[in-house]
Amino acid sequence: MRCGGPLRTHLVQRDLHAARAGNIPYRGAALYYAVSRDGGATFAANVRLADHTCECCRVAMTLDTDGTPVVIWRHVFETNLRDHALLRLDGRSTIQRLSHEQWAVDACPHHGPALVIDGEGTYHAAWYSGAPASNGLFYASSGNRGASFSAPQRFGDNDAQAGHPSLLSSGPRLYLAWKEFDGRNTVIRVQRSTDGGRHWDAPRTLATTAERSDHPQLIGNGTQVFLAWNSAREGFRLIEITGP
């Protein structure tokens, strides 16, 4: 990712250790970022974005149409509510709450969100929640740079342990991919939208394995869209997504 050079985010627990040394309660880990303006040869001092982020959940980051980096992560709100937050790294914005499932869990789910921004500047986010009253995979969009999001739409089959979503915007098309388990095999399911996420094609299975596997990633080159997936038996696969 470039923003006048590479930008990196990472979770660190030095703030947790410092708080413990002072006998101060501290939930989760801190989120920091650092910027390089020489192609990654050196980085400026890292800057703290947020305290109390979920320790092990993947952080998602992309560039807005104006070049501003945007980050989303699973945050620890209030007394251990592990929903999601968003921040534009423009030096002026404040942290916005993205999801509101109120998932109270005293552990890290190891289940990070996904984020893309399309050519029109619409934010598209997908995430998982295990909240008893509102669990599963969700998708929502924002037309005002993350200030508010649409009502979350469910996708995937909860009974098949749907999880680990990936998103990709390619021209007028938007793609979602995620994992499910059918009782014997892990499968990757894919859906496509041609109207900015308002409506979606029926999900279809793109790949399967009976062995251990990594999480799916959608990648594109501007004209083609691919699923990148690694599994123990089949190895790394790069599968082009074609057709409706």
C-alpha positions as CSV (number, residue, x, y, z in Angstrom):
1,M,0.0,0.0,0.0
2,R,1.3,3.5,-0.8
3,C,0.5,6.8,0.8
4,G,3.5,8.8,-0.2
5,G,5.3,5.5,0.4
6,P,4.4,2.2,2.2
7,L,2.3,2.3,5.3
8,R,2.1,-0.5,7.9
9,T,-0.2,-1.2,10.8
10,H,0.5,-3.6,13.7
11,L,-0.8,-4.6,17.1
12,V,1.5,-4.2,20.0
13,Q,1.1,-5.0,23.7
14,R,3.8,-2.7,25.2
15,D,0.9,-0.5,26.4
16,L,-0.6,-3.5,28.2
17,H,2.7,-4.2,29.9
18,A,3.1,-0.5,30.9
19,A,-0.5,-0.5,32.3
20,R,0.1,-3.6,34.3
21,A,3.3,-2.2,35.7
22,G,1.2,0.7,37.0
23,N,-1.6,-1.6,38.2
24,I,-4.0,0.0,35.6
25,P,-6.7,-2.1,33.9
26,Y,-6.0,-2.5,30.1
27,R,-8.0,-4.5,27.6
28,G,-6.6,-5.9,24.4
29,A,-3.7,-4.4,22.5
30,A,-2.8,-1.0,21.0
31,L,-3.0,-0.4,17.2
32,Y,0.0,1.5,15.7
33,Y,1.0,2.6,12.3
34,A,4.2,3.8,10.6
35,V,4.9,5.5,7.3
36,S,7.8,5.2,4.9
37,R,8.5,7.8,2.2
38,D,11.5,6.1,0.6
39,G,9.9,2.8,-0.6
40,G,10.2,1.0,2.6
41,A,13.9,1.5,3.2
42,T,13.2,3.4,6.4
43,F,10.0,4.2,8.5
44,A,9.1,7.2,10.6
45,A,8.4,6.7,14.3
46,N,5.2,4.6,14.8
47,V,2.1,6.4,15.9
48,R,-0.7,4.9,18.1
49,L,-4.1,4.9,16.5
50,A,-6.2,3.2,19.2
51,D,-6.0,1.5,22.6
52,H,-8.1,-1.6,23.4
53,T,-8.1,-3.5,20.1
54,C,-8.7,-7.2,19.8
55,E,-5.4,-8.9,20.2
56,C,-5.2,-11.4,17.3
57,C,-7.9,-10.4,14.8
58,R,-6.6,-9.4,11.4
59,V,-6.6,-5.6,10.6
60,A,-7.9,-4.5,7.2
61,M,-6.6,-1.4,5.4
62,T,-7.1,0.2,2.0
63,L,-6.9,3.5,0.3
64,D,-9.8,5.9,-0.2
65,T,-10.2,7.6,-3.6
66,D,-8.4,10.7,-2.3
67,G,-5.4,8.6,-1.3
68,T,-6.2,8.5,2.5
69,P,-5.6,5.2,4.2
70,V,-8.6,3.7,6.0
71,V,-8.3,1.1,8.7
72,I,-10.9,-1.2,10.3
73,W,-10.4,-3.6,13.1
74,R,-12.1,-5.5,15.9
75,H,-12.2,-3.2,18.9
76,V,-12.8,-3.8,22.5
77,F,-15.7,-1.5,23.5
78,E,-16.9,-0.8,27.0
79,T,-16.7,-3.9,29.1
80,N,-15.3,-6.4,26.6
81,L,-17.8,-5.9,23.7
82,R,-15.7,-7.0,20.6
83,D,-17.4,-5.3,17.6
84,H,-15.6,-3.3,14.9
85,A,-14.2,0.2,14.5
86,L,-13.0,2.4,11.5
87,L,-10.6,5.2,11.2
88,R,-9.5,7.4,8.3
89,L,-5.8,8.3,8.7
90,D,-6.2,11.9,7.6
91,G,-5.1,13.4,10.9
92,R,-8.5,14.8,11.6
93,S,-11.0,12.0,11.8
94,T,-12.0,10.2,14.9
95,I,-12.7,6.5,15.5
96,Q,-16.2,5.4,14.2
97,R,-18.0,2.3,15.4
98,L,-18.8,0.1,12.5
99,S,-20.6,-2.9,13.9
100,H,-23.1,-3.1,16.8
101,E,-23.8,-6.8,17.5
102,Q,-22.7,-6.3,21.1
103,W,-20.6,-9.4,21.2
104,A,-19.3,-9.8,24.7
105,V,-16.5,-12.3,24.8
106,D,-13.4,-12.5,27.1
107,A,-11.2,-13.8,24.3
108,C,-10.0,-12.9,20.8
109,P,-12.0,-14.7,18.1
110,H,-9.1,-14.7,15.6
111,H,-11.6,-13.4,13.0
112,G,-10.8,-10.1,11.4
113,P,-12.9,-7.9,9.0
114,A,-12.6,-7.1,5.3
115,L,-12.7,-3.6,3.7
116,V,-12.7,-2.3,0.1
117,I,-13.5,1.2,-1.3
118,D,-14.9,1.3,-4.9
119,G,-14.3,3.8,-7.6
120,E,-17.2,5.9,-6.5
121,G,-15.8,6.2,-2.9
122,T,-18.3,3.8,-1.3
123,Y,-16.9,1.8,1.6
124,H,-17.8,-1.9,1.7
125,A,-17.1,-3.9,4.8
126,A,-17.7,-7.5,5.8
127,W,-17.2,-9.2,9.2
128,Y,-18.1,-12.0,11.6
129,S,-19.8,-11.8,14.9
130,G,-20.6,-14.6,17.5
131,A,-23.1,-12.5,19.5
132,P,-25.9,-14.8,20.6
133,A,-28.7,-12.6,19.3
134,S,-26.9,-11.6,16.1
135,N,-24.3,-14.1,14.9
136,G,-22.8,-15.0,11.5
137,L,-21.3,-13.0,8.6
138,F,-22.4,-9.5,7.8
139,Y,-22.0,-7.0,5.0
140,A,-22.6,-3.2,5.0
141,S,-21.7,-0.1,3.0
142,S,-21.1,3.6,3.6
143,G,-21.6,6.4,1.2
144,N,-20.2,9.1,3.6
145,R,-16.7,7.8,4.2
146,G,-17.5,5.7,7.2
147,A,-19.6,8.2,9.2
148,S,-22.5,5.8,9.0
149,F,-23.2,2.4,7.4
150,S,-26.2,0.7,5.9
151,A,-28.2,-1.9,7.9
152,P,-26.0,-5.0,7.9
153,Q,-27.0,-7.8,5.5
154,R,-26.4,-11.4,6.5
155,F,-24.6,-13.8,4.1
156,G,-23.3,-17.3,4.3
157,D,-24.7,-20.4,6.0
158,N,-24.4,-20.2,9.8
159,D,-25.1,-24.0,10.0
160,A,-22.0,-24.5,7.9
161,Q,-19.7,-22.3,10.1
162,A,-19.5,-19.5,7.5
163,G,-16.5,-17.3,8.3
164,H,-13.4,-15.4,7.3
165,P,-14.8,-13.1,4.5
166,S,-12.8,-11.4,1.8
167,L,-14.0,-8.5,-0.4
168,L,-12.9,-7.1,-3.8
169,S,-14.2,-4.2,-5.9
170,S,-13.5,-4.5,-9.6
171,G,-15.1,-1.7,-11.8
172,P,-18.9,-1.9,-11.3
173,R,-18.6,-5.3,-9.7
174,L,-18.2,-6.3,-6.1
175,Y,-17.2,-9.8,-4.9
176,L,-17.5,-11.6,-1.5
177,A,-15.7,-14.8,-0.7
178,W,-15.8,-16.8,2.6
179,K,-15.2,-20.3,4.1
180,E,-17.8,-22.9,5.0
181,F,-17.7,-26.5,6.2
182,D,-20.2,-29.1,4.8
183,G,-19.4,-31.8,7.4
184,R,-16.7,-33.4,5.3
185,N,-15.0,-30.6,3.3
186,T,-14.1,-27.0,3.7
187,V,-15.5,-25.0,0.7
188,I,-15.0,-21.5,-0.5
189,R,-18.2,-19.7,-1.5
190,V,-18.4,-16.6,-3.7
191,Q,-21.1,-14.0,-4.4
192,R,-21.1,-11.1,-6.9
193,S,-23.0,-7.8,-6.9
194,T,-23.3,-5.5,-10.0
195,D,-25.1,-2.7,-8.2
196,G,-22.8,-1.6,-5.4
197,G,-23.9,-4.3,-2.9
198,R,-27.6,-3.6,-3.0
199,H,-28.3,-7.0,-4.6
200,W,-26.2,-10.2,-4.9
201,D,-26.1,-13.2,-7.2
202,A,-26.7,-16.6,-5.6
203,P,-23.6,-17.9,-3.8
204,R,-21.6,-20.6,-5.6
205,T,-18.8,-23.0,-4.5
206,L,-15.5,-22.1,-6.1
207,A,-13.0,-24.5,-4.4
208,T,-13.0,-27.4,-1.9
209,T,-10.6,-29.3,0.2
210,A,-10.8,-32.1,2.8
211,E,-7.6,-31.0,4.5
212,R,-6.3,-28.0,6.5
213,S,-6.5,-24.7,4.7
214,D,-5.8,-21.0,4.9
215,H,-8.4,-18.2,4.7
216,P,-9.6,-17.1,1.2
217,Q,-8.3,-13.9,-0.4
218,L,-9.8,-12.1,-3.4
219,I,-7.3,-10.3,-5.7
220,G,-7.6,-8.6,-9.1
221,N,-5.6,-6.9,-11.8
222,G,-8.2,-4.4,-12.9
223,T,-9.8,-6.7,-15.5
224,Q,-9.7,-10.2,-13.9
225,V,-10.7,-11.4,-10.5
226,F,-9.1,-14.4,-8.7
227,L,-9.5,-16.4,-5.6
228,A,-6.1,-17.0,-3.8
229,W,-6.3,-20.0,-1.5
230,N,-3.8,-22.4,0.1
231,S,-4.7,-25.9,1.3
232,A,-2.5,-28.7,2.7
233,R,-3.4,-31.3,0.0
234,E,-3.9,-29.1,-3.1
235,G,-1.3,-26.4,-2.3
236,F,-1.7,-22.8,-3.4
237,R,-4.4,-22.2,-6.0
238,L,-5.1,-19.1,-8.0
239,I,-8.6,-19.5,-9.5
240,E,-10.0,-17.0,-11.9
241,I,-13.6,-16.0,-11.1
242,T,-15.5,-15.9,-14.4
243,G,-19.2,-15.9,-15.5
244,P,-22.2,-14.6,-13.6
